[in-house]
Amino acid sequence: MTGEELVARAKIAAARAYAPYSSYLVGAAVVARDGRVFEGVNVENAAYPLGICAEKSAIARAVADGCGPGDLEAIGITASPCGGCRQWLAEFGIDRVIYANEGELRTSTPAELLPDTFEL
C-alpha cells in the first residue's frame, strides 16, 4: 500500500475522531506485513491526559487482532506524530511513517523522527 493510500485512509478515519475539546480530528491507518489495514482516531477525554492519539489507537487495534512488534510495515497519519507516538512507532518496528505536514506528505523512519528511543 502506498503512503498516499494510507494517508487517504487516515483522512477518512479522522472524520470519526472524538475531539469535542480541541476540534482537532486526527486519523491513522497502519498496514501489517500481511496486508491487513487497521485504522485509528484520536479520542479526547475531559481529563486531558486520558485521551489517546490516532497512532496509538491504530496500533492498539492491530495488537488486539494479533499483531506485535515487527508485524507492522507502515503507518499513514493526518498530522505529525507527537513524541509519545514516535516512541510507539519505534517500539513496534514500523518501517515507514507517512504523515501530512503543512500540506505535504513526508516519509520518515521512526529512528529519524526519534533518534534516541527508550529501550529496556
C-alpha positions, 0 to 999 in steps of 0.5 A: 500500500502506498503512503498516499493510500494510507494517508487517504485512509487516515483522512477518512478515519479522522472524520470519526475522531472524538475531539469535542475539546480541541476540534482537532480530528486526527486519523491513522491507518497502519498496514501489517506485513500481511496486508491487513489495514487497521485504522485509528482516531484520536479520542479526547477525554475531559481529563486531558491526559486520558485521551489517546492519539490516532497512532496509538489507537491504530496500533492498539487495534492491530495488537488486539487482532494479533499483531506485535512488534515487527508485524507492522510495515507502515503507518499513514497519519493526518498530522505529525506524530507527537513524541509519545507516538514516535516512541510507539512507532519505534517500539513496534518496528514500523518501517515507514511513517507517512504523515501530512505536514503543512500540506505535504506528505513526508516519509520518515523512519521512526529512528529519524523522527526519534533518534534516541528511543527508550529501550529496556 
